[in-house]
Amino acid sequence: MTEVRKERPELKGVRQFLVEEEGMGTVEVILIIVVLVGLVVIFKDQITKIVNNLFDRITSQTGKI
């Protein structure tokens, strides 16, 4: 016996919203890019130190292989 599910009225709006969403808009993408660029500018020195440290470790450990 197959049970037929009836959609609850309070979930109908949520389901419609999820189905109708087509993706991110241009404004959202621009805001994400602006935030990322801002973080890179603020933490530029720390990021540079981390990347240089990683490359130094990779370079020093390649001789061990």
N, C-alpha and C positions, 0 to 999 in steps of 0.2 A: 504494500500500500504506500503510495507516494504522498508525502505530506506537502501541501502547498503553503509556502510562506507568504504571509501578508506583510507588506512593508509598513512599518510603524510610521505614523505621520511626522513625528519629530525627527526622524532620520531622512525623510525625503529631501529636505533642503540640503543636508550635508552631502548626500549621494549626488544630487544634481550639481552642487558646487564642484565636487571632485571630478565629475565627468566633463564638465564644461571648461575646466582649466586647460588651457592650451600650451602653457609654458611661461617662461619669464619674459617680461617686457624689457624694452630698451632701458628704461629708467632704472630698473633693478640691476641690470648688468653694469650700467655706468656707476651706480652707487657701490657695487662690490669692487669694481676696479679702483675707484677713488679711495676706498678704505684700504685696499691692499697696497696701493702706492704710498699712502700715508704711513702705513706700518713699516714699509721698507725704508722710507725716509727717516722715520723716527729711530729705528733700530739698525740703521745702516752699519755702524761700527761693530755692533755685536754680531750681526750676520756675517760680516767680512771676517771677523776673528774665527768664528765657527767654521766657515768654509775653508779658510786657510789652514786651520788645525786639522780638519779632515783630510785635506790634500797632502799635508805633511805626513800624517799617519799612513795614508795609502802609499805614498812614495817610499817611506822608510820600510814598510812591511813587504813591498814587492820583491825586495832582495832575499827575503826569507823563504819565499816559495820555491 
